[in-house]
């Protein structure tokens, strides 16, 4: 997303359309919003989300996934 779009708000379907072809589908975004992992506001019957909130979630989930996989593939001693 362009820098000016970070302050704009989008619906779940608009964000899903932007990330089409990735695992960030409309149902995945809806699940994250309802779990309060991505901050949003409900206006009428639609959730509005800032582009910055989605980018922050992507960056934080990437960082936590990297931390969880830090020991993956390392050789360690196994006591018998």
N, C-alpha and C positions, 0 to 999 in steps of 0.2 A: 504494500500500500504506500502511496505517496505521503510525504510529510504532512501536507495539508489535510489529509484524510484521517489523521490520528485523532483530531478533535471532533470529527463527525460521529454521529451515532447511526447504527445499522440494525436492521432486524436480523433474526436468526437466519432466515432464508437468504438475505443479502450476503451475510458473512459466508455461509455455506457455498454460495455461488462463486464468491471470490476464491475460496480454497478448493474449488472443484478438482477432483482427481486425487485428493488427499484423504486421509482418514478423518478429517474434520468435516463430517457431514452435518446436516441440519439436526438429526437426532442426537448425534454426539454433542453438539453445541448445546442443545436443549438440556441434555443430561447434566452437562457441566454447569449450566446456569442454575438448574434446580438444586444441584449439590453445593451451590454457592462457591464454586471454584473460579468462575468467571463472574465478576461483578456486573450487574445489570439493573435496569429500572423497568418496571412494568407500566406501560401506558395503555390504558384500555385493556385489550386482550393480547397485546404484543409485548415481547421483551425487547428493549433497546439496549444495545451494547456498543461501547466505544471501540474503535479499532485498536487503540492503545491497550485496552484491557485484554483483548485477544492476543496481541503480540506479547504482552507481559506474561500471560499464561503459557504461551508457547515457549518463551525463553526460560521461564522458571521450571517447566516440566522437562525441558531438555537438560537443564542443569541437574535436576534431581535424578533423572535417568542416568546421567553420566556418573553421578555419585554412587548410585546403586550398583552399577556395572563396573566399578573401579577394581574390584577383586576378581572379576570374572576372567577366567583364562590363566590365572596365576598358578604356578606349581607350589603346592604346600605339602608339608610332611604329614603323613597319616600314621598315627600310633596304632600298632596292632594289639 
